[in-house]
Every structure is written in structure tokens, then in C-alpha cells.
Amino acid sequence: MEYVALVTLLLLCQYLVYMALCGKARAQGGVQAPAVTGDETFERAYRVQMNTLEQLLITLPAMWISAYYFKPLWAAGLGLLFFLGRVIYRNAYMVDPKKRGAGMVTGFLANVALILTGLWGVFGRL
């Protein structure tokens, strides 16, 4: 379970970095809070941050359920795959939002696998 905890912390650190990058883009673009529009670079950074937050709501509990009821190393590996998907997603989205597909699909498939392995493990114990 230590690997799952480590991946959890890694994902939280990734989110903190995305928050900081979004704040930096806000300042550089001159977008005053509470506005969330007005500078394209900021808007992209904001969407990356918010989309990551939305995805973490699925990833974190699914990873822990998968780890507990299925296999911790599998859950940690899938969590790392999600992490990698987020990096790919952000890099592509900041250049051209239309190119975000590979990162989006990577993260989505990691989440699906986490949910399925969690379900497999839970049903296996019923």
C-alpha cells in the first residue's frame, strides 16, 4: 500500500503544480479574480487545473479501492499511468486544446481500469 500512498502524494503534488501554473498564468495574463476569461493562456491553464481536479475525484478513490480489494501494485501502476496522462494532456492542451486527445484517453483508460479492478476485487470478496 506504500506505493499507492506514494502515487497519491505524487498526484496531489502534480495538482499543486498545476494550481501554481494557473496562478502564474493568471498574473501574467492580467486576469483579475474572480474572472476566468480574458487571456487564452490563462484559460487553458485554468481548464487543465479544473479538468485535473474533476478527474482526481474519480482517480483517488478508485485507486485506493482497487489497491485494497484487488492488488496494490496494479493500482499504483494505473495511478502512475493516470499521472503520465495528465502530463501529456497538459503539454498538449497548452499548445493546442484540440491535441489533448492522447493525454485525455490515457487518463480515461487508467480510470476505467482502476474502477474495473476495484469492482473485480470487491465482487470477488462478496
NORDAVEN-V714154 format. One record per run of one state. SS is the DSSP state (alpha for helix, beta for strand, coil for the rest). FROM is the first residue (numbers start at 1). LEN is the number of residues. If there is no record, write none. Layout:
ss=(SS	SS)
from=(FROM	FROM)
len=(LEN	LEN)
//
This chain:
ss=(coil	alpha	coil	alpha	coil	alpha	coil	alpha	coil	alpha	coil)
from=(1	2	30	40	70	72	96	97	100	101	126)
len=(1	28	10	30	2	24	1	3	1	25	1)
//
